[in-house]
Amino acid sequence: MALGTIGPSIVIAAVGFASIMALGRNPSSAPKIMLAMIIALIFAEAIAVIALLVVFQVFTPA
C-alpha cells in the first residue's frame, strides 16, 4: 500500500522540480514543458489509481 502512494508522490515531485528548472532556463518553451508535465502527471496518477485498485482487490474478502 505504501509503495502505491510513495512511488507516484516521488514522480510528481520530480516532474514538478524538473519543470520549474526547465522553465527557469528557457521560459519561452512553456507550452511544450507544460504539455510534457501534464502527460507525466497523468501517468503518475494512473499508477496510483491502479495500485489502489489492486490493493482493494487483494484485501477484499471473497
SERO-4910 file (N, C-alpha, C, O; in steps of 0.05 Angstrom, whole numbers):
BEGIN
 pado doro    nc1    nc2    nc3   cac1   cac2   cac3    cc1    cc2    cc3    oc1    oc2    oc3
  Met    A     17    -24      0      0      0      0     17     25      0     11     45    -14
  Ala    A     39     24     15     56     48     17     70     54    -10     73     77    -17
  Leu    A     78     32    -24     91     37    -50     71     49    -70     79     64    -88
  Gly    A     46     43    -67     26     54    -85     22     84    -81     12     97    -99
  Thr    A     29     94    -58     27    123    -53     54    138    -54     55    161    -63
  Ile    A     75    125    -45    101    138    -44    113    140    -73    124    160    -79
  Gly    A    109    119    -89    120    120   -116    110    143   -133    126    158   -143
  Pro    A     84    145   -136     73    168   -152     79    195   -139     83    215   -153
  Ser    A     81    196   -112     88    221    -99    116    230   -107    121    254   -112
  Ile    A    135    211   -108    162    217   -116    163    226   -145    177    245   -152
  Val    A    147    213   -162    146    221   -191    135    249   -194    145    265   -210
  Ile    A    114    255   -179    102    282   -181    122    303   -172    123    325   -184
  Ala    A    136    298   -150    156    317   -141    179    320   -161    188    343   -166
  Ala    A    188    299   -173    209    300   -193    200    316   -218    215    332   -229
  Val    A    176    311   -227    165    325   -250    162    355   -244    169    371   -261
  Gly    A    152    361   -221    150    389   -213    177    403   -212    179    426   -222
  Phe    A    196    390   -200    223    402   -198    235    406   -226    247    427   -232
  Ala    A    233    385   -243    245    387   -269    232    408   -286    245    422   -302
  Ser    A    205    411   -284    192    431   -300    198    459   -291    201    477   -308
  Ile    A    201    464   -265    209    490   -255    237    497   -264    243    520   -272
  Met    A    255    477   -263    283    482   -272    283    488   -302    298    506   -311
  Ala    A    267    473   -318    267    478   -347    255    505   -353    264    519   -371
  Leu    A    234    513   -339    222    539   -344    241    562   -336    241    583   -348
  Gly    A    257    557   -316    277    577   -308    298    581   -329    308    603   -332
  Arg    A    305    559   -342    326    561   -363    316    573   -389    329    588   -402
  Asn    A    291    565   -396    280    573   -422    250    579   -419    234    562   -425
  Pro    A    243    603   -411    215    610   -407    198    609   -432    174    606   -431
  Ser    A    210    613   -455    195    614   -480    184    586   -488    167    584   -506
  Ser    A    195    565   -476    185    538   -483    164    528   -464    161    504   -460
  Ala    A    149    546   -451    130    539   -431    107    520   -442    100    502   -428
  Pro    A     97    525   -466     75    506   -475     85    477   -478     70    459   -471
  Lys    A    109    473   -489    119    446   -492    125    433   -465    119    410   -461
  Ile    A    136    449   -447    142    438   -420    116    432   -405    114    411   -392
  Met    A     96    449   -408     71    444   -394     57    419   -405     46    403   -389
  Leu    A     58    415   -431     45    391   -442     59    365   -432     46    346   -424
  Ala    A     86    365   -432    101    342   -423     96    337   -393     94    315   -384
  Met    A     94    359   -378     89    357   -349     61    345   -344     58    328   -326
  Ile    A     41    354   -358     14    344   -354     12    314   -361     -1    299   -347
  Ile    A     25    306   -383     25    278   -391     38    261   -369     28    239   -362
  Ala    A     61    270   -359     75    255   -338     59    253   -313     59    232   -300
  Leu    A     45    274   -306     29    274   -281      5    255   -285     -4    242   -266
  Ile    A     -7    254   -309    -29    236   -314    -20    207   -311    -34    191   -299
  Phe    A      3    200   -321     13    173   -318     19    167   -289     14    144   -280
  Ala    A     30    185   -274     36    181   -246     10    176   -230      9    158   -213
  Glu    A    -10    192   -236    -36    188   -222    -49    162   -230    -63    149   -214
  Ala    A    -46    154   -255    -57    128   -264    -44    105   -249    -58     86   -242
  Ile    A    -18    107   -245     -5     86   -229    -16     85   -201    -20     63   -190
  Ala    A    -21    108   -189    -32    108   -162    -60     96   -161    -66     81   -143
  Val    A    -76    102   -181   -103     91   -181   -103     61   -186   -118     46   -173
  Ile    A    -85     52   -203    -83     23   -208    -73      9   -183    -83    -13   -176
  Ala    A    -54     20   -169    -44      8   -144    -66      7   -123    -69    -13   -109
  Leu    A    -82     28   -122   -105     28   -103   -125      6   -110   -135     -8    -92
  Leu    A   -131      3   -135   -150    -19   -144   -138    -46   -138   -153    -64   -130
  Val    A   -113    -50   -142   -100    -76   -136   -101    -81   -106   -107   -104    -98
  Val    A    -96    -61    -90    -97    -65    -61   -125    -73    -52   -129    -91    -36
  Phe    A   -145    -59    -63   -173    -66    -56   -180    -94    -65   -195   -108    -51
  Gln    A   -171   -102    -88   -177   -128    -99   -163   -150    -82   -175   -171    -77
  Val    A   -139   -145    -73   -124   -166    -58   -136   -168    -30   -138   -191    -20
  Phe    A   -143   -146    -17   -151   -147     11   -181   -148     15   -190   -147     38
  Thr    A   -197   -151     -6   -226   -153     -3   -232   -183      1   -224   -200    -14
  Pro    A   -248   -189     22   -255   -217     26   -273   -227      4   -291   -213     -6
  Ala    A   -268   -252     -4   -283   -263    -26   -309   -275    -18   -324   -286    -35
***
